[in-house]
Amino acid sequence: MSANALKPLKLRFDWVLTGLVMLLSSIGLLNLYSSSMALGESLHIAQATWLGLGLTLAAVTALIDYRYYQRWAYVSYGFVLFLLLAVLLFGTIINGSRRWLNFGLFLLQPSELMKLAMILLVGRFVADNPHPEGYSLFNMAVPLALVGAPTLLIMLQPDLGTSLVVVFIFFTLFFFLGIKMRSTLFLFGTAAIAAPLFWFFGLHDYQKRRITSFLDLEKDPYGPGWQVRQALIAFGAGGTTGKGHLMGTQVQMGFVPYHESDFAAVNWAEEHGFVGMMFLMAVYIALIYWALRVARNARDRFGMVVATGVAALIFWHVVINLAMVLGMLPVVGLTLPLISYGGSSVITIMIGLGLLMNVSIRRHVF
């Protein structure tokens, strides 16, 4: 056993990861305090509670050797898939979507948990089926079927944003692992052919309106394009250094809907400007880079996939959310990690970061 393996666990604690998470959480609470003042609600208090619970779950997740998660990966996937089925039968409807299970004291969004279950599932699969030369579609047949089932169930809720993230995480992992060129070309070709069918048969009318308004914001400026137009005004109003904490007009006067959740970046941009947004992006980039660094130094293939999956989870949330609020993508209802308000989102991200810490602190143990 190496000398590093004999070091106490606390000496291998990942302080960089912890510092980045604490910094992002603090920014999120500061931003939510401003949103709370605009809404007249104490959302920052509720968010602090969720963060506390999330930190506790992250700590527990990090303390248990991740080989246990590898062992139970398929069971975890099956359990979350069962919860997704329960949502369609017994789920609570909010804003026209059936995405939550009501447990009395709290609402649970199982589709969020599927992001983590998918990471563990792919990690277990590739650990059991290594293909150093790259994966073909034949090699990927089983995981493709396993990602297809929850994606369909999430689409039926309907929740386009979360279903896209689940699919993007899946393919990001396999592109990192290596997909044979012929299979890659076939996947892109299939996607191009399926796109028109997905438009006509896979999307609801309101989702189509969001896409058409994204393509032309002036077409219906007081309809689906209203959020994005007001968001762009807020970004512009922030200027270089912003209007100052609690001084933003677009958010504080109620022009930007959902500024506490999906459009949380708008509030931060208006109050802290271009400099503030660049600082926030730098923190996210550092976190994603650190996750990939943990993946590179992981002790085994499963740990590498888990760390890469957490990096992909954060990356796609940030990219899709910011592209959405800037009018570069349709509004699909996706949170900004640790900045947006939402219990299920916070818990999911925190457990994911707990998995990342788990891989990091055990990188020298064999």
N, C-alpha and C positions, 0 to 999 in steps of 0.2 A: 504494500500500500504506500502511496506517495506521501511525502511530508505534508502536502496541502490537504490531503484527505484526513489527516489527524488534527487539523486545526478545529477549534470549537466552531459550532455553526454560526454563532454571533459574529465571529471575525470575518465570515464570508457574506455577511449581510450586505445587500446591495443598496448603499446609501444614495448613489446617483439616481437610481430608479425611484426610491422613496422621495427624494427631494423634488424630482420632476412631477410626481403625482401630487405632492402637497402644494406645489406652486400652482398647478392647474386647478386643483380644488379650491384654493384661495381665490383665484381669479373668478372662478365660477360663482362662489358665494358673494363676492363683491359685486359682480354683474347682476346676480339675482336680487340683491338688496335694492339695487336701482329699479329693477323690474317690479319688485314688490311695492315700492313707493308709487309707481305709476298705476298699478292695479289695485292698490289698497289692501293687499293681502300679505301675509308673512311667509312667502314662498321660500325665502332664504333660511328660515328656521326649519321648515320641513325638509329642505335640501340638506341642511346640516345633519339632521337626524338620519337621512338616507346614507349620507357619506359616512357617518359613524358606524351604521350597520354594515355598510359596504367594506369599510376598513377592517371590521371584525371578521367578516367572511373571507376577506383577502388574506388576513393573517392565518386563519384556520386552513385555508386552501394552500398557503405556502408551507405550512408546517408538516403536512402529510406528504410523504414521498410520492412524487408524481407517477411512479410506476403503478401505484394503486389506481390512479385515474386511467392509465393505459389498460389495466386489467378490466375495468368496468366501463370502458368507452362505449361498447355496443349497447349495454344496458342503459346507460345514460341517454343515448340517442333514442332508444325505444321508449323510455319514460317521457321524454320531451315530446316525441311524436304523439304519444297518447294524450298529452296535455293539449296539443294542437287540435286533435280530434275533438276533445272535450270543449274547446273554445267554440267550434262550429255548432255544437249541440247545446251548450249551456252558457256560452260567453255573454258578457255584458256589452251592450251596444253604446258607444260614445261617439258623437259626431258622425254617425252613419256607418261606423265600422265595428265589427264584432271581433275584438282583439284581446279582451281581458277576461280573466276568471276572477270572480268576486269571492274572496275568502273572509268577508266581513270586515276585518281590521285593515285589509289592504287589497289592492287589485294587482294581479300578476299577469304579465304579458309573456306567455310561453315562447313567442317567436323570438324574443330577445335571448332566451336561454338556448335556442337552437343554434345561434351563432357559435356559442362555446361548445355545444354538443358536436357540431360539425367539425370544429378544429380537433377535438379529441378523437372523433371517428376517423378522420383522414390520417391523423397521427398513428392510430392503432393499425389501420389498413396498410400503410406504407412500411411500418415496422415489421409487420407480418409478411409483406410482399415486396421486398426491395427489388428495384429494377434500375441498377446504376446506369444502364444504357439509355434510359428514358422509358416513359409509359406510353403504350399504344392505347387506342380506344378499346381494344379487347381486354387489356389489363385493367382498364378503368370502368369496365361495364358495371361491376357491382357498386362502386362508390357513386357512379353517375345515377344509378337507380335510387340509391339512398339519399342523394341530394335532391332528386326530382320530387320525391314524395312530400317532404316538408315544404319545398318551394311552392308546390301546387296548393297545399293547405293554407299557406300564408297568403297566397294570391287570392284565395277565396274569401278572406276576411273582410274586405280586401286591404292589403298592405304591400304596395308595390316597392316602397323604399327598403323595407326589411328583407323582402324576398330577393331583391337585387344584391344586398349586402351578403346574404347567405351564399348566393351563387358566385359572387365576386371573390369571397374568401376561399371558396372551394377551388376555383380555377387559379387563383393566385398561388395557392399552395402547390398545385400540380405544375404550374409553370416554373416555380422555383425548383421543384424536384426534377423537372424535365419531361416534356411531352414530345414525342417524335414528330418531326416536321409534317409528315403526311397526315397525321392525326390532327395537328394544329390547323392545317389548311382545311381539312374536312369540317372541323368545328366552326371555323369562320364562315365557310360556305353554307353550312346548315343554318347558322344564325341569320345570315343574309336572306335565305329563302324563307325562314320562319317568321321574320319580322312583320311582313304584311299580314300573315295569318294571326299573329299575336295582336296586331292593331285592331283587326276586325272582330276577333273572337275572345281575346284575352283581357282587354281593357274595358273598364266601365266608362260610361259617357262623361262623368266628371273628370276622370283621368285623361280622356282624350281632350277635353276642354283645357286642362292644365298644359298639355303639350302644345296645343295650337296657340294658346296665349303666350307660352314661352317663345314660340317662333315669331310672334308678332304682338308685342306688349300693347301697341296702340289699337289693336283690333277691338279690344274690350277693356278699356282702362279702368272701369269701375267694377269689373267682374273678376275673373280668375287672375288677371294681371295686376290687380290692386296691390297685393302684398309685395310683389317684386318691385313695382314702381316706387312704392314708399320706402322700401329697403334701399334702393339705389339712391334716393334722395337723402336718406339718413347717412349713407356712406359718404356721399359728397359733402354733406353738411359738416361731417367730422373733420374734414380738412387734414392738415398735417399732424396736429397734436390733439385734436378733439375739442369738444366744448366743455369738458370737465365733468366730474362725477355728479350725477343727478341733474345735469344741466342740458341734456339732450332734449330737443323739442319734439322730434318725430315720435320718439318712444313715449316720453312723459305725457304728451298730449293725446296719445292713443291712436296715432295714425298707422302704426305697424302692428298688425295682429300677430299673436303668438310670439311676441318678442322675448317671452320667458322660456320658450321651448325650442321649436324648430328655427326661429329667427333670432336666437340669443346673440349671435355674432353682430347683428345690426346694432343692438344697444351698445355693445363694447366698442364698435367702430365709430359710432356717433360721439360717444363720450371721450374716447381716447385716440381717435384719428388713425392716420396711416401708421404712425409710429407704434401705437398700441397694438394694431393688428399685426404688424411685422414681429413685434415681441411675442404675441400669442402664437404666430406661425412658427417662430424659432423654437418655442417650447415644445410644440407638437413634433417638429422635425427632429429635435433632440431625443424625444421619447421614442419615436419610430426607429431612429438610428440605434438607440440603445437596445431596443428589443431585437433588432437584427444582429447586433453585436452579441447579445445573449444567445441567439440562435446559432451563430457561428461557433461559439465556444461551448455549446451544449455537449453533454457527455454521451448522448446517443441520438439515434434518428428520431425517436418519438419526441424527445425534448426539443430538438431542432424544429420539428414541425409545429409544436405547440407555441414556441416563441415566435416563429414566423407568422403563425395564424393570428396571434395577438397583435403583432405589428400590422398585419393586413386589416384586422378589425378596426383599429384606430385610423389607419390610412384612409380606408374607404369611407368611413363616417365623416372624417374631416373634409375630404375632397368633394364628396357628393353634397354635404351640407353647405359648404361655402359656394360651390358652383350653383347650387339651388338659389341661395339668397342673392347671388350676384346676377341672376338671370341667365346663367350659362347652361343650366339644366332645368327641366320642369320641376315644380314643387312636388316632392314625393313624401314629405313628412319624415325627416330623419334628423336625429338629435346631433349636437356637437358634444363630443365626449367630455364629461365632467364640467361642462359649461352650461348646457341646457338643463332645465328642470325636468325631473322624471325619475321616479323610484326604480322602475324596472331597468331603465337605461343605466343608471348609476350602479346598481347592483351587478349588472352584467359586466360593465367595464371593470369594476373593482375586482370581481372574481377572476376575470381575464388577467388583470395585473397581478393578482395573487398567484396565478399559474406561472406568469412570467418570472416573478420573484422565486418561485419554487425551482424553476429550471436554473436560474442564476445562482442561487446559493448552493446547489448541488452539482455544479459543473465540474468539480474536481473529485467527486465521490464515485467510486466504481464498485 
